[in-house]
């Protein structure tokens, strides 16, 4: 089983919730309205059986959830930083 944590724009949250709840490959749908800060939106958590993951992810793409929050203003900042070595890390 795969665990998904999805940040959904508030205006698309109801559609995403309905889609996930209706899909037999999805279980344990949890919605945290307004919980996401960066980017802002609702946090939706769910478990998906491996066999159904491709279809669920494709449906989310069709709904535009993957394109809703493209972090263009962060380009070249966080993603390009080297990992920080901390005590106890290997």
C-alpha positions as CSV (number, residue, x, y, z in Angstrom):
1,X,0.0,0.0,0.0
2,X,1.2,3.5,-0.8
3,X,0.6,6.5,1.3
4,X,-0.2,9.8,-0.5
5,X,0.1,13.2,0.9
6,X,-1.4,15.7,-1.5
7,X,-1.7,19.5,-1.3
8,X,-4.8,20.4,-3.1
9,X,-5.9,24.0,-4.0
10,X,-9.1,24.7,-2.0
11,X,-11.2,25.2,-5.2
12,X,-10.4,21.6,-6.3
13,X,-10.5,19.9,-2.9
14,X,-14.2,18.7,-3.1
15,X,-13.6,17.1,-6.6
16,X,-10.4,15.4,-5.4
17,X,-12.1,14.1,-2.2
18,X,-15.0,12.7,-4.2
19,X,-12.7,11.0,-6.7
20,X,-10.6,9.4,-4.0
21,X,-13.6,8.3,-2.0
22,X,-15.2,6.6,-5.0
23,X,-12.1,4.7,-6.1
24,X,-12.0,1.1,-4.8
25,X,-8.1,1.3,-4.8
26,X,-8.2,4.1,-2.2
27,X,-8.7,3.7,1.5
28,X,-8.4,6.0,4.6
29,X,-9.1,9.3,3.0
30,X,-8.3,12.1,5.4
31,X,-8.8,15.8,4.6
32,X,-7.2,18.6,6.6
33,X,-8.8,21.8,5.3
34,X,-6.5,24.8,5.0
35,X,-3.6,22.9,6.7
36,X,-1.0,23.5,3.9
37,X,0.9,26.8,4.2
38,X,3.4,26.7,1.3
39,X,1.8,26.3,-1.1
40,X,-1.6,27.1,0.5
41,X,-4.4,24.6,0.3
42,X,-6.0,21.5,1.8
43,X,-3.9,18.5,2.7
44,X,-5.4,15.3,1.6
45,X,-4.0,12.0,2.9
46,X,-4.9,8.5,1.6
47,X,-3.7,5.0,1.1
48,X,-3.7,3.5,-2.3
49,X,-3.0,-0.2,-3.3
50,X,0.0,-0.5,-5.6
51,X,-2.1,-1.9,-8.4
52,X,-4.3,1.2,-8.5
53,X,-1.7,3.8,-8.0
54,X,-1.0,4.6,-11.6
55,X,-4.7,5.2,-12.3
56,X,-5.2,7.4,-9.2
57,X,-2.1,9.5,-10.0
58,X,-3.3,9.9,-13.6
59,X,-6.7,11.0,-12.5
60,X,-5.1,13.6,-10.2
61,X,-3.0,14.9,-13.1
62,X,-6.2,15.1,-15.2
63,X,-7.7,17.2,-12.5
64,X,-4.7,19.5,-12.7
65,X,-3.5,18.9,-9.1
66,X,0.1,18.3,-10.3
67,X,0.2,21.6,-12.1
68,X,-1.7,23.7,-9.6
69,X,1.3,24.8,-7.5
70,X,4.5,24.9,-9.6
71,X,7.2,26.4,-7.4
72,X,8.8,28.6,-10.0
73,X,9.9,31.2,-7.5
74,X,11.9,28.6,-5.6
75,X,13.8,27.5,-8.7
76,X,17.5,27.1,-7.9
77,X,17.1,27.6,-4.1
78,X,16.0,24.7,-1.9
79,X,16.2,22.0,-4.5
80,X,19.8,22.7,-5.5
81,X,21.2,22.9,-2.0
82,X,23.5,20.1,-0.9
83,X,22.4,18.0,2.1
84,X,23.6,19.3,5.4
85,X,25.7,16.9,7.4
86,X,24.3,16.6,10.9
87,X,25.7,14.7,13.9
88,X,24.6,11.1,13.5
89,X,24.0,11.3,9.8
90,X,25.8,9.0,7.4
